[in-house]
Amino acid sequence: MDTEIATLESKLSKARQLKTGMMQELLTGKIRLVRPSASAVPFVVEQKASASPQRSHNAQFNEAVVIAVLVHGFGTEQFPLGRFRRMKFTYLLHRHIEHETEGFLKKAAGPYNPSIKYGGAEKIALKNGYVREHSSGKFEGFISGDNIAQAEEYFENWYGLDALAWMEQFRHKKNDDLELLTTVDMASEELRRAGRAVNLSTVKQVIRSNAEWKAKLDRPVFSDPNIISAIHSCELILDVEGDGS
């Protein structure tokens, strides 16, 4: 409910800003209302140079921007955002926005996209000043860089701010819970693509069949009740279907 309220408040704020901006444009004459006719358009708008970023929207740069906004939203100087949580947050964000798991592999810690680290996305984020490395005691990771506003502008143009509001529900999730949720979701997606039912037995079968994942079933966090709960959570959080039995 808190997430839905935050999302609605964000939409309301954007609508108010749009209304204020339109009123200003009308008052200054930059937009002129005319009567509709066969030879006229309803609005005559003065053309302006686009304020939107013009950089190429390629995969690595896209991931650099995603990393940057997640670091800005969830990393602090006391608790910089480490790679484990960055990876899980990135997975969940892409699942929410694009409804797919492309690029993510089954690794020991759960879904892992090697291109984020080795393909250059982290390096791009660091080089562009979107993030910077930081350590605080035993915690190491990324915090916001001086140019984070530029990354936020790209992200808002591409995805909007509602996606970040949706991510708030994971802020206080423990690492084990994030690993459980993302692993179960990735296994469930594999089953759906194969036209198979999603339930405790089939999800465990997928986990057990992978050399890097099968050891997870020996851990308390991957108990049967927890897997069932994660299946239901995926259905609710990511809006997917499964019988969960």
C-alpha positions in Angstrom: 0.0 0.0 0.0 2.9 2.4 0.8 4.4 1.7 -2.6 1.1 2.3 -4.4 0.6 5.6 -2.4 4.2 6.7 -3.3 3.6 5.9 -7.0 0.3 7.8 -7.0 1.9 10.8 -5.3 4.7 10.8 -7.8 2.2 10.7 -10.7 0.2 13.5 -9.1 3.3 15.6 -8.6 4.3 15.2 -12.3 0.7 16.0 -13.4 0.8 19.2 -11.3 4.2 20.2 -12.8 2.9 19.6 -16.3 -0.2 21.7 -15.6 1.9 24.6 -14.2 4.3 24.4 -17.2 1.4 24.4 -19.7 -0.2 27.4 -18.0 3.1 29.3 -18.2 3.4 28.4 -21.9 -0.1 29.7 -22.6 0.4 32.9 -20.6 3.6 33.7 -22.4 2.1 33.0 -25.8 4.6 30.2 -26.6 1.6 27.9 -27.1 -1.5 29.4 -28.8 -4.9 27.8 -28.7 -6.9 28.0 -32.0 -10.2 26.7 -33.1 -10.0 23.2 -34.7 -10.6 23.2 -38.4 -9.6 21.0 -41.4 -6.6 23.2 -42.1 -5.5 24.0 -38.5 -3.9 22.0 -35.7 -5.1 22.5 -32.1 -1.8 23.7 -30.8 1.0 25.7 -32.3 4.1 25.0 -30.3 7.3 26.9 -30.5 10.1 24.5 -31.4 12.9 24.3 -28.8 16.2 22.6 -28.7 15.7 19.3 -26.9 16.9 19.2 -23.3 17.0 15.4 -23.4 20.4 13.7 -23.4 21.5 12.8 -27.0 24.0 10.0 -26.1 23.5 6.7 -27.9 21.2 4.3 -25.9 23.4 1.2 -26.2 23.3 -1.8 -23.8 26.4 -1.0 -21.8 25.6 2.6 -21.3 22.0 1.7 -20.4 23.3 -0.6 -17.7 25.7 2.1 -16.4 22.7 4.5 -16.0 20.7 1.7 -14.2 23.6 1.1 -11.9 23.9 4.8 -11.2 20.3 5.4 -10.2 20.2 2.3 -8.1 23.3 3.4 -6.3 21.9 6.8 -5.8 18.7 5.5 -4.4 20.0 2.7 -2.2 23.6 3.5 -1.4 24.9 5.8 1.3 28.4 6.7 2.6 27.7 4.5 5.7 26.3 1.6 3.6 27.6 1.9 0.0 25.8 -0.4 -2.4 27.9 -3.5 -2.9 27.9 -5.7 -6.0 25.6 -8.4 -4.6 22.8 -6.0 -4.0 23.5 -4.0 -7.1 23.1 -7.2 -9.2 19.9 -8.3 -7.5 18.4 -4.8 -7.7 19.3 -4.6 -11.4 17.7 -8.0 -12.0 14.5 -7.0 -10.3 14.3 -3.6 -12.1 14.7 -5.2 -15.5 12.1 -7.9 -14.6 9.7 -5.1 -13.6 10.4 -2.9 -16.7 11.0 -5.4 -19.5 9.6 -8.6 -18.0 12.6 -10.7 -19.1 15.9 -12.1 -17.7 18.0 -11.6 -20.8 21.8 -11.5 -20.0 21.4 -13.1 -16.6 23.1 -16.4 -15.9 22.6 -19.0 -13.2 25.5 -18.4 -10.8 26.1 -19.5 -7.2 24.7 -16.3 -5.7 21.7 -16.3 -8.0 21.0 -14.5 -11.3 24.2 -12.8 -12.4 24.9 -10.7 -15.5 28.7 -10.7 -16.2 28.4 -7.9 -18.7 27.6 -5.5 -15.9 31.1 -5.9 -14.5 33.2 -7.2 -17.3 31.3 -5.7 -20.2 32.0 -2.2 -19.0 28.8 -0.9 -17.4 30.4 -0.3 -14.1 33.5 1.2 -15.7 31.3 3.6 -17.7 29.4 4.6 -14.6 32.7 5.3 -12.8 34.3 7.1 -15.7 31.3 9.4 -16.3 31.2 10.3 -12.6 27.8 8.8 -12.0 29.2 6.7 -9.1 32.4 6.4 -7.2 33.9 3.7 -5.1 33.6 4.0 -1.4 34.4 1.9 1.8 33.0 2.4 5.3 34.4 -0.1 7.8 33.6 -3.6 6.5 31.2 -2.2 3.8 32.5 -1.6 0.3 30.7 -0.5 -2.8 29.5 2.4 -4.8 27.9 5.7 -3.8 26.7 8.6 -5.9 29.2 10.6 -8.0 29.3 14.2 -8.9 27.4 13.7 -12.3 24.6 11.6 -10.9 22.0 14.1 -12.0 22.9 13.4 -15.7 22.3 9.7 -15.2 19.0 10.4 -13.4 17.9 12.5 -16.4 18.6 9.6 -18.8 16.8 7.2 -16.6 13.7 9.4 -16.2 13.6 9.9 -20.0 13.8 6.2 -20.7 11.9 4.6 -17.9 10.2 7.3 -15.7 10.4 7.6 -12.0 7.7 5.1 -11.1 10.2 2.3 -11.6 12.3 3.6 -8.7 9.3 4.0 -6.5 8.5 0.4 -7.2 12.0 -0.7 -6.1 11.5 0.8 -2.7 9.8 -2.4 -1.5 13.2 -4.1 -1.6 15.2 -1.5 0.3 15.3 -3.4 3.6 15.3 -7.0 2.2 18.2 -9.1 3.5 20.7 -10.5 1.0 19.4 -14.0 1.6 15.8 -12.9 0.8 16.9 -11.2 -2.4 18.8 -14.3 -3.5 15.8 -16.5 -2.8 13.4 -14.2 -4.6 15.5 -13.7 -7.7 16.6 -17.4 -7.9 13.0 -18.6 -7.6 11.8 -16.0 -10.1 14.5 -16.9 -12.7 13.6 -20.6 -12.3 9.9 -19.8 -12.6 10.5 -17.9 -15.8 12.4 -20.8 -17.3 9.4 -23.1 -16.5 7.0 -20.7 -18.1 9.0 -20.4 -21.3 9.0 -24.2 -21.5 5.2 -24.2 -20.9 5.5 -26.0 -17.6 3.7 -25.4 -14.3 5.3 -23.3 -11.7 5.2 -24.9 -8.3 7.4 -26.1 -5.5 8.3 -29.4 -7.2 9.2 -27.9 -10.6 11.1 -24.9 -9.2 13.2 -27.2 -7.0 13.8 -29.4 -10.1 15.2 -26.4 -12.0 17.4 -25.4 -9.1 18.6 -29.0 -8.5 19.4 -29.5 -12.2 22.0 -26.7 -12.3 25.5 -27.4 -11.0 25.9 -23.9 -9.4 22.4 -23.8 -7.9 21.8 -27.3 -6.5 23.7 -26.6 -3.3 21.1 -23.8 -2.5 18.6 -26.5 -1.5 20.7 -27.5 1.4 20.5 -24.0 2.9 17.7 -23.1 5.4 16.7 -20.0 3.4 15.8 -22.4 0.5 13.4 -24.5 2.6 10.2 -25.7 1.0 8.0 -23.1 2.9 10.4 -20.3 1.9 10.4 -21.4 -1.8 6.6 -21.6 -1.8 6.4 -18.1 -0.2 8.9 -16.8 -2.8 6.7 -18.2 -5.7 3.7 -16.3 -4.3 5.8 -13.2 -3.8 7.0 -13.3 -7.4 3.3 -13.6 -8.6 2.4 -10.6 -6.6 5.5 -8.4 -7.0 6.3 -9.2 -10.6 2.7 -9.8 -11.8 3.3 -13.3 -13.1 1.3 -16.5 -12.9 1.9 -19.8 -11.2 0.0 -22.3 -9.0 2.6 -22.0 -6.2 1.7 -25.5 -4.9 
